[in-house]
Amino acid sequence: MGRYVLGLDGGTGGMRAFVFDANGAPITSASQTYETSYPQPGRAEQQPEQWLQAVTGSIQQAVRSLDVDEIAGLCAATTSCTVVCCTETGEHLAPAILWMDVRADEQMRKIKQLTGQSISAETFLCKALWLKENEPQLWAKTQVLCEYQDYLNHWLTGEWCFSANTACNWGYNNRKKAFDLDFLRTVGLEDLPDKIPARAVCAGAPVAPLCAGAAAALGLPPGIPVVQGGIDSSIGMLGMGTVRPGDLSLMTGSSNLAMAVTEQPLFTPPEAVNSGPDFLLPGYYTSVQGQAATGSILRWFRREFCRDLGMDCLPLLDRAATAVPPGSNGVLVLDYWQGNRCPYNDPNAAGTIVGLTMNTSREQIYRAVLEGVAYGTLDVLNTFSAHGHPVERVHISGGFTRSPVFMQIYADVCGIPFLVTSDYSVALGSAILTAYALGWYPSIPAAADSMVHHQTTVYPDAQTHQLYLRQFRRYQRLYRALKNEQIF
């Protein structure tokens, strides 16, 4: 058996492939991007063939310098609520509807009216209902309705199954091993189970061996285990070491998700988001809240305001932002470029910049964007605290951890320490599941204990925190004022 495992992270912007040893040390890595299209306001789509090109290119590059017989198994984590219409043989029939797509706002409101449950327009169920009501011919042709995770695992193995981790978004109860059929009938999705693969596989369980076709394309030995992953953010929890009640993880990227392992569901409808039961770890719930747009706002800012600096300008902007005082000279940003997920669940909320003057600089706006994202995170953390999970520290991972100024803003705004893990925690979480499935560790928490290593801790400045709390109250009042004026 090989001594390395391959952890994959299929995020919003691309695929990252890491080779790890049994202690969680990265040996090699590679990445490849894919594109997102925005055909209409509120819509976001990707092409599944680009996912396969990216996974092929990144794995080939990652293992190029290795003896591939040393690869013992692989596992992928991907975006969730990214919906694909497929044939039984795995051909996709339309572009994938990306997780951030909120075209199903009407279906969200319909589901709430029929059931009393308030769920995000981003969710799998809302998108499935949108497809059935707005694309009836496509719905009729769809033999398999699945997520990115399931589509990729089918390509890797030739076998259809669905991830019990992602399917909690579908109304699937992993403890009961059943869907809520009464709910599906009430909302008009009684035929949905017929389009979903028959087999559910929990995170860390084998899906099937790597098939010959995928092995040849990837340059890997055929027959090695393909292990079930799940939602990139929840698998990233494992890669941050959040495997027991008491801690909270913040996964940063195109969006932010705050996640905690809890013995009981922390939130109750209509506030529940992906809570389980047995969502990730047997015997536990995973209570989740998040922000719809964070890193994607930084990409927007870079694209629209920094063309003269080039696309790799964030380090330069970070240095310039350190000269801007906390509070950005009164410039205030609402981070609602893709609506608000928590605490308002308002898909119609819009990104807002206020406080501009003739003296406002690009650097001030940039810092205000960072602060606005941090205010949104504080709203999320306060929601956890209000529901009985006081947050005293945060395990943080993702691209934001590469920015010292952003990390200090986070700590100062929230007023608590931030424990920085690697920016590859999703891939490491996939590797942890693979190591467990191979029998290298007796449990998933045991694998995480051995394979996760924290890098540093960022502590808040008390005086700056008080300043930011005043700004945070302005941030909250601004949303309420705009909402009351029906601007959103």
C-alpha positions as CSV (number, residue, x, y, z in Angstrom):
1,M,0.0,0.0,0.0
2,G,1.2,3.5,-0.8
3,R,2.3,6.0,1.9
4,Y,0.6,9.1,0.5
5,V,-3.0,10.2,0.1
6,L,-4.4,12.7,-2.4
7,G,-6.8,15.4,-1.1
8,L,-8.9,17.4,-3.6
9,D,-10.5,20.8,-3.1
10,G,-13.1,21.6,-5.8
11,G,-13.9,25.2,-4.9
12,T,-15.7,28.0,-6.6
13,G,-12.7,29.2,-8.6
14,G,-10.9,26.0,-9.3
15,M,-9.5,22.6,-8.3
16,R,-6.6,22.2,-5.9
17,A,-4.8,18.8,-5.6
18,F,-2.5,18.1,-2.6
19,V,-0.5,15.0,-1.8
20,F,0.0,14.5,1.9
21,D,1.8,12.0,4.1
22,A,0.3,10.2,7.1
23,N,1.2,13.1,9.4
24,G,-0.6,15.7,7.3
25,A,2.5,17.2,5.7
26,P,2.0,18.4,2.2
27,I,4.4,16.8,-0.3
28,T,3.3,18.3,-3.6
29,S,0.4,20.3,-4.8
30,A,-1.1,21.9,-8.0
31,S,-4.2,23.8,-9.0
32,Q,-6.2,24.7,-12.1
33,T,-8.9,27.2,-12.4
34,Y,-12.3,27.2,-14.1
35,E,-14.7,29.9,-15.1
36,T,-18.0,31.1,-13.7
37,S,-20.5,32.8,-16.0
38,Y,-23.2,35.2,-14.8
39,P,-25.8,35.1,-17.6
40,Q,-28.4,37.2,-15.7
41,P,-28.4,39.1,-12.4
42,G,-28.6,36.6,-9.5
43,R,-27.5,33.7,-11.7
44,A,-24.1,31.9,-11.7
45,E,-23.2,28.9,-13.8
46,Q,-20.2,26.6,-14.5
47,Q,-19.4,24.0,-17.1
48,P,-18.9,20.5,-15.7
49,E,-16.4,19.6,-18.4
50,Q,-14.2,22.3,-17.0
51,W,-14.3,20.6,-13.6
52,L,-13.0,17.4,-15.2
53,Q,-10.3,19.3,-17.1
54,A,-9.2,21.0,-13.8
55,V,-9.1,17.8,-11.8
56,T,-7.2,16.0,-14.5
57,G,-4.7,18.8,-15.0
58,S,-4.1,19.5,-11.2
59,I,-3.7,15.8,-10.3
60,Q,-1.3,15.1,-13.2
61,Q,0.9,18.0,-12.2
62,A,0.7,17.2,-8.5
63,V,1.9,13.6,-8.9
64,R,4.4,14.3,-11.8
65,S,7.5,14.1,-9.6
66,L,6.2,11.1,-7.5
67,D,6.1,7.4,-7.9
68,V,2.3,7.1,-8.4
69,D,2.3,3.7,-6.8
70,E,2.8,5.6,-3.5
71,I,-0.7,7.1,-3.8
72,A,-2.9,4.9,-1.6
73,G,-6.2,6.6,-2.2
74,L,-8.0,9.9,-2.9
75,C,-11.0,12.0,-1.8
76,A,-12.6,15.2,-3.0
77,A,-14.5,17.9,-1.3
78,T,-16.5,20.3,-3.5
79,T,-18.9,23.2,-3.5
80,S,-22.4,22.3,-2.3
81,C,-25.8,23.3,-3.8
82,T,-24.1,23.3,-7.2
83,V,-26.7,21.4,-9.1
84,V,-26.1,19.3,-12.3
85,C,-28.7,17.7,-14.6
86,C,-27.3,14.4,-16.0
87,T,-28.1,11.3,-18.0
88,E,-27.7,7.9,-16.4
89,T,-24.3,7.6,-18.2
90,G,-23.0,10.8,-16.6
91,E,-23.4,13.3,-19.5
92,H,-24.5,16.7,-18.2
93,L,-27.5,18.2,-20.0
94,A,-27.0,21.9,-19.1
95,P,-24.5,24.2,-17.3
96,A,-24.3,23.5,-13.6
97,I,-26.2,25.9,-11.4
98,L,-23.6,27.2,-9.0
99,W,-24.1,27.4,-5.3
100,M,-24.3,31.2,-5.2
101,D,-27.0,31.3,-7.8
102,V,-30.2,32.8,-6.3
103,R,-32.6,32.5,-9.3
104,A,-34.9,30.3,-7.1
105,D,-36.0,33.2,-4.9
106,E,-39.7,32.7,-5.9
107,Q,-39.4,29.0,-5.1
108,M,-37.8,29.8,-1.7
109,R,-40.9,32.0,-0.9
110,K,-43.2,29.3,-2.2
111,I,-41.6,26.7,0.0
112,K,-41.9,29.0,3.0
113,Q,-45.6,29.6,2.3
114,L,-46.4,25.9,1.9
115,T,-44.4,24.6,4.8
116,G,-43.5,27.4,7.1
117,Q,-39.8,26.6,6.6
118,S,-37.4,29.4,5.5
119,I,-34.5,28.0,3.4
120,S,-32.0,29.9,1.3
121,A,-32.7,30.3,-2.5
122,E,-29.2,28.8,-2.9
123,T,-30.2,25.4,-1.7
124,F,-30.5,22.2,-3.8
125,L,-34.3,21.9,-3.1
126,C,-35.1,25.5,-4.3
127,K,-33.0,25.0,-7.4
128,A,-34.7,21.6,-8.1
129,L,-38.1,23.2,-7.8
130,W,-37.0,26.0,-10.1
131,L,-35.9,23.5,-12.7
132,K,-39.1,21.6,-12.6
133,E,-41.2,24.8,-12.9
134,N,-39.1,26.8,-15.4
135,E,-37.3,24.1,-17.4
136,P,-39.9,21.3,-17.7
137,Q,-38.3,19.7,-20.8
138,L,-34.8,19.7,-19.1
139,W,-36.4,18.3,-15.9
140,A,-38.1,15.5,-17.9
141,K,-34.8,14.6,-19.6
142,T,-32.8,14.6,-16.4
143,Q,-32.2,11.0,-15.3
144,V,-29.8,11.9,-12.4
145,L,-30.0,15.2,-10.5
146,C,-26.9,15.5,-8.5
147,E,-24.3,17.9,-7.1
148,Y,-20.7,18.6,-8.1
149,Q,-19.5,16.1,-5.5
150,D,-21.6,13.3,-7.0
151,Y,-20.8,14.2,-10.6
152,L,-17.1,14.0,-9.9
153,N,-17.3,10.8,-7.9
154,H,-19.2,9.2,-10.8
155,W,-16.5,10.2,-13.2
156,L,-13.8,8.9,-10.9
157,T,-15.5,5.5,-10.3
158,G,-18.3,4.9,-12.8
159,E,-20.7,4.4,-9.9
160,W,-23.6,6.7,-8.9
161,C,-24.1,7.5,-5.3
162,F,-24.8,10.7,-3.3
163,S,-23.0,12.2,-0.4
164,A,-24.9,12.0,2.8
165,N,-23.0,15.2,3.8
166,T,-24.2,17.3,0.9
167,A,-27.7,15.7,0.9
168,C,-28.6,17.2,4.3
169,N,-29.3,20.2,2.0
170,W,-31.9,18.1,0.3
171,G,-34.0,17.2,3.3
172,Y,-32.1,13.9,3.7
173,N,-31.9,12.6,7.3
174,N,-28.7,10.6,7.6
175,R,-29.7,9.1,10.9
176,K,-33.0,7.8,9.5
177,K,-31.5,7.1,6.1
178,A,-34.5,8.7,4.5
179,F,-35.9,11.8,2.8
180,D,-38.8,13.8,4.2
181,L,-41.3,12.6,1.6
182,D,-44.2,14.5,3.1
183,F,-42.2,17.7,2.7
184,L,-41.3,16.9,-0.9
185,R,-44.9,16.1,-1.8
186,T,-46.1,19.4,-0.2
187,V,-43.7,21.5,-2.2
188,G,-44.3,19.7,-5.5
189,L,-41.1,17.6,-5.6
190,E,-42.6,14.2,-5.1
191,D,-40.6,12.9,-8.2
192,L,-37.3,14.2,-6.9
193,P,-36.2,10.9,-5.2
194,D,-36.6,9.1,-8.6
195,K,-33.8,11.4,-10.0
196,I,-31.4,11.0,-7.1
197,P,-28.9,8.1,-7.0
198,A,-30.0,5.2,-4.8
199,R,-27.0,4.9,-2.6
200,A,-26.0,7.3,0.2
201,V,-22.3,7.3,1.3
202,C,-21.1,9.0,4.4
203,A,-18.0,11.1,4.6
204,G,-14.9,8.9,5.1
205,A,-16.5,5.8,3.6
206,P,-15.3,4.2,0.3
207,V,-17.3,5.1,-2.8
208,A,-15.7,2.6,-5.2
209,P,-12.3,1.9,-6.7
210,L,-10.8,4.3,-9.2
211,C,-12.0,3.2,-12.6
212,A,-9.6,2.4,-15.5
213,G,-10.7,5.4,-17.6
214,A,-10.3,8.0,-14.9
215,A,-7.0,6.3,-13.7
216,A,-5.6,6.6,-17.3
217,A,-6.6,10.3,-17.5
218,L,-5.2,11.1,-14.1
219,G,-2.0,9.1,-14.3
220,L,-2.9,7.1,-11.1
221,P,-3.1,3.4,-10.5
222,P,-6.5,1.9,-11.2
223,G,-8.4,0.4,-8.3
224,I,-7.2,2.6,-5.5
225,P,-10.0,3.7,-3.2
226,V,-12.1,6.8,-3.9
227,V,-13.3,7.9,-0.6
228,Q,-16.5,10.0,0.0
229,G,-15.9,13.6,0.8
230,G,-18.6,16.3,0.9
231,I,-19.2,20.0,1.2
232,D,-15.9,21.8,0.9
233,S,-16.6,23.9,4.0
234,S,-17.5,21.0,6.2
235,I,-14.6,18.9,5.1
236,G,-12.5,21.9,5.8
237,M,-13.6,21.7,9.4
238,L,-11.7,18.5,9.7
239,G,-8.6,20.2,8.1
240,M,-8.9,22.9,10.8
241,G,-9.1,20.4,13.6
242,T,-12.7,21.3,14.6
243,V,-13.9,17.7,15.4
244,R,-15.4,18.1,18.9
245,P,-18.0,20.4,20.5
246,G,-16.7,23.7,21.8
247,D,-14.7,25.1,18.9
248,L,-15.8,27.1,15.9
249,S,-14.3,27.1,12.4
250,L,-14.4,29.9,9.9
251,M,-13.7,28.8,6.3
252,T,-12.8,31.8,4.1
253,G,-13.0,31.9,0.3
254,S,-15.4,33.2,-2.2
255,S,-17.9,33.0,0.7
256,N,-17.4,32.5,4.4
257,L,-18.9,29.7,6.5
258,A,-18.8,29.5,10.3
259,M,-19.3,25.9,11.6
260,A,-19.4,24.2,14.9
261,V,-19.8,20.6,16.0
262,T,-22.7,20.3,18.4
263,E,-24.4,17.5,20.3
264,Q,-27.8,19.0,19.4
265,P,-28.9,21.2,16.5
266,L,-27.9,24.7,17.5
267,F,-30.5,26.4,15.3
268,T,-34.1,25.6,14.7
269,P,-36.2,26.4,11.7
270,P,-36.4,28.9,10.1
271,E,-32.7,29.5,11.0
272,A,-31.3,26.0,10.5
273,V,-28.6,25.7,7.9
274,N,-27.1,22.3,7.1
275,S,-27.3,21.0,10.6
276,G,-27.6,17.2,10.2
277,P,-28.0,14.9,12.2
278,D,-24.8,12.9,11.6
279,F,-23.9,15.5,9.0
280,L,-20.2,15.0,9.2
281,L,-19.3,13.1,12.3
282,P,-21.4,10.2,13.7
283,G,-23.4,11.2,16.8
284,Y,-23.1,15.0,16.2
285,Y,-24.8,17.8,14.4
286,T,-22.9,20.5,12.5
287,S,-24.4,23.9,13.0
288,V,-23.6,26.3,10.2
289,Q,-24.1,29.9,9.3
290,G,-22.4,32.0,6.7
291,Q,-21.8,35.0,4.4
292,A,-22.8,34.6,0.7
293,A,-20.0,36.8,-0.7
294,T,-16.6,37.6,0.8
295,G,-13.6,36.7,-1.3
296,S,-15.7,37.2,-4.4
297,I,-16.1,40.8,-3.4
298,L,-12.3,41.2,-3.3
299,R,-12.1,39.7,-6.8
300,W,-14.8,42.2,-7.9
301,F,-12.8,45.1,-6.4
302,R,-9.6,43.9,-8.0
303,R,-11.3,43.5,-11.4
304,E,-13.1,46.8,-11.4
305,F,-10.7,49.2,-9.6
306,C,-7.2,47.7,-9.9
307,R,-6.6,47.0,-13.5
308,D,-3.6,49.3,-13.5
309,L,-2.0,47.2,-10.8
310,G,-2.5,43.8,-12.3
311,M,-4.5,40.9,-11.0
312,D,-1.9,40.0,-8.4
313,C,-2.2,43.3,-6.6
314,L,-3.7,42.2,-3.2
315,P,-0.3,42.3,-1.4
316,L,0.2,45.8,-2.7
317,L,-3.2,46.8,-1.5
318,D,-2.7,45.2,1.8
319,R,0.5,47.3,2.4
320,A,-1.4,50.4,1.4
321,A,-4.3,49.6,3.6
322,T,-2.1,49.5,6.7
323,A,-1.7,53.2,6.3
324,V,-5.5,53.8,6.5
325,P,-6.8,54.1,10.1
326,P,-9.3,51.6,11.5
327,G,-12.8,52.7,10.4
328,S,-11.5,53.8,6.9
329,N,-12.1,57.5,7.6
330,G,-15.9,56.9,7.7
331,V,-16.2,54.7,4.6
332,L,-18.6,51.8,5.4
333,V,-19.4,48.7,3.4
334,L,-22.3,46.3,3.5
335,D,-20.9,43.0,2.2
336,Y,-24.1,41.9,0.5
337,W,-23.0,41.6,-3.2
338,Q,-24.9,38.2,-3.3
339,G,-27.6,39.1,-0.8
340,N,-27.4,38.3,2.9
341,R,-27.5,34.8,4.3
342,C,-27.1,35.5,8.1
343,P,-28.7,37.0,10.1
344,Y,-31.3,38.3,7.6
345,N,-31.7,35.5,5.0
346,D,-32.3,38.3,2.5
347,P,-31.3,37.4,-1.1
348,N,-32.4,40.8,-2.3
349,A,-30.0,42.8,-0.1
350,A,-27.4,44.5,-2.1
351,G,-23.8,45.5,-1.6
352,T,-23.5,49.1,-0.4
353,I,-20.6,51.6,0.0
354,V,-21.4,54.8,2.0
355,G,-19.2,57.7,3.3
356,L,-17.4,58.6,0.1
357,T,-15.9,62.0,-0.4
358,M,-13.7,63.7,-2.9
359,N,-10.8,62.7,-0.7
360,T,-11.6,59.0,-0.6
361,S,-8.8,56.9,-1.9
362,R,-8.8,53.4,-3.4
363,E,-7.0,52.2,-0.4
364,Q,-9.6,53.5,2.0
365,I,-12.4,51.7,0.0
366,Y,-10.3,48.5,0.0
367,R,-9.9,48.6,3.7
368,A,-13.6,49.4,4.2
369,V,-14.4,46.3,2.1
370,L,-12.2,44.2,4.4
371,E,-13.9,45.7,7.5
372,G,-17.3,45.2,6.0
373,V,-16.6,41.5,5.5
374,A,-15.4,41.3,9.1
375,Y,-18.5,43.0,10.3
376,G,-20.6,40.4,8.5
377,T,-18.5,37.7,10.2
378,L,-19.2,39.4,13.6
379,D,-22.9,39.2,12.8
380,V,-22.5,35.5,12.2
381,L,-20.6,34.9,15.4
382,N,-23.1,36.9,17.4
383,T,-25.8,34.6,16.0
384,F,-24.0,31.6,17.4
385,S,-23.6,33.2,20.8
386,A,-27.3,34.2,20.8
387,H,-28.2,30.5,20.4
388,G,-26.1,29.2,23.2
389,H,-22.7,28.7,21.6
390,P,-20.5,31.5,22.9
391,V,-17.5,32.0,20.6
392,E,-14.2,32.6,22.5
393,R,-11.9,31.8,19.6
394,V,-12.0,30.9,16.0
395,H,-10.1,28.4,13.9
396,I,-9.7,30.1,10.5
397,S,-8.5,28.8,7.2
398,G,-8.6,29.8,3.5
399,G,-7.2,32.5,1.4
400,F,-7.8,35.3,3.9
401,T,-5.1,33.9,6.2
402,R,-2.5,35.0,3.7
403,S,-3.3,38.7,4.5
404,P,-1.8,39.8,7.8
405,V,-3.8,43.1,7.6
406,F,-7.1,41.3,7.0
407,M,-6.4,38.8,9.9
408,Q,-5.7,41.7,12.3
409,I,-8.9,43.4,11.1
410,Y,-10.8,40.2,11.8
411,A,-9.4,39.9,15.3
412,D,-9.9,43.5,16.1
413,V,-13.5,43.6,14.8
414,C,-14.6,40.4,16.6
415,G,-12.5,41.0,19.7
416,I,-11.3,37.3,20.0
417,P,-8.2,35.4,19.0
418,F,-8.1,33.8,15.5
419,L,-6.1,30.5,15.3
420,V,-4.7,30.3,11.8
421,T,-4.4,26.9,10.1
422,S,-3.2,26.2,6.6
423,D,-5.0,27.7,3.6
424,Y,-5.4,24.1,2.3
425,S,-7.6,22.9,5.1
426,V,-10.3,21.5,2.6
427,A,-7.7,19.4,0.8
428,L,-6.3,18.3,4.2
429,G,-9.8,17.4,5.4
430,S,-10.1,15.2,2.3
431,A,-6.8,13.6,3.1
432,I,-7.9,13.0,6.7
433,L,-11.0,11.1,5.5
434,T,-8.8,9.1,3.1
435,A,-6.3,8.2,5.9
436,Y,-9.2,7.1,8.1
437,A,-10.8,5.0,5.3
438,L,-7.5,3.3,4.7
439,G,-7.3,2.3,8.4
440,W,-4.3,4.5,9.2
441,Y,-6.3,6.0,12.1
442,P,-9.1,4.5,14.3
443,S,-11.4,7.5,13.9
444,I,-11.8,10.7,12.0
445,P,-11.0,12.8,15.1
446,A,-7.9,10.8,15.7
447,A,-6.8,11.4,12.1
448,A,-7.4,15.1,12.5
449,D,-5.5,15.3,15.8
450,S,-2.4,13.9,14.1
451,M,-2.6,15.6,10.7
452,V,-3.7,19.2,11.6
453,H,-1.1,21.8,12.7
454,H,-1.9,25.4,13.6
455,Q,0.5,28.1,12.3
456,T,-0.1,31.1,14.4
457,T,-2.6,33.0,16.6
458,V,-3.8,36.6,15.9
459,Y,-4.9,38.5,19.0
460,P,-7.2,41.6,19.1
461,D,-6.2,45.1,20.2
462,A,-8.8,46.1,22.9
463,Q,-8.9,49.8,22.0
464,T,-9.3,49.1,18.3
465,H,-12.0,46.6,19.1
466,Q,-14.0,49.3,20.8
467,L,-13.7,51.6,17.8
468,Y,-14.9,48.8,15.5
469,L,-17.9,48.0,17.7
470,R,-19.1,51.6,17.1
471,Q,-18.6,51.1,13.4
472,F,-20.4,47.7,13.6
473,R,-23.5,49.4,15.1
474,R,-23.5,51.8,12.1
475,Y,-23.2,48.7,9.8
476,Q,-26.3,47.2,11.4
477,R,-28.3,50.4,11.3
478,L,-27.4,50.9,7.6
479,Y,-29.1,47.7,6.6
480,R,-32.2,48.4,8.6
481,A,-32.4,51.9,7.2
482,L,-32.1,50.7,3.6
483,K,-34.6,47.9,4.2
484,N,-37.1,50.2,5.8
485,E,-36.9,52.5,2.8
486,Q,-37.5,49.5,0.6
487,I,-34.2,50.1,-1.2
488,F,-33.6,46.4,-0.9
